[in-house]
């Protein structure tokens, strides 16, 4: 990926970030749109895969 595209994508991620109790975070719903997923159910599948990997590695997944 070219550096100008990476910079533009980084800026978009920063624009949709928010702060919660002093921690920078992102809403999954905002990331869904940013990453081009038009339906939540498709994006939700992407979220579940790393959660399953963490569980399989013995890590807890906070809600």
N, C-alpha and C positions, 0 to 999 in steps of 0.2 A: 504494500500500500504506500502510496506517495506521501511524503511528509506533510504536504498541504492538506491532504484529505484527513490524515491523522489529526492534525491540529484542529481542523474544522469539527471533526467528530468529538474530540476532547472538549472543545468549547460548548458543544451541544450538551454533553454530559454534565458539564459544570453548570449550565443554565438550568437544568432540571433538578439539581441537587438541593437538598434542604438540610437544616440542622435540627437535631432532636437531642435535647439534653446534652448539648456540647459535642455531639457526634455528627459528622457529615454522613448523610444517607440519601438513598434514592428510592422513589416510589416505583414499585414494579409496574404499575399502570402507566406511568410516564415513560419508563424504559421500554415498555411494550411498543409504544408508538414510535419512539426514537429509533428502535431497531427494526421497524418495518413490519411488525406483526399486527394484522388488522383484527384478529380474533384472540380474545383472552385465552381460550382453551388451548390454542397452539403455543402461546407463550408460556402458559402454565406448565406444559410438558417440558419445556426447556429448563424451568426452575426446578422441577422435581428430580431431574437427572443428577445434578450435583448434590442435592440433599440426600439422595439414596447412596451416592458414593461416600459421603461423610458418615452416614449411618453404618455402612459396611466397613468403614475404617475405625469404627468404635467411637466416633465423635457424637456429641449430643447436638441436636438441632433446636435452638431456642425459637419460640414462637413469636 
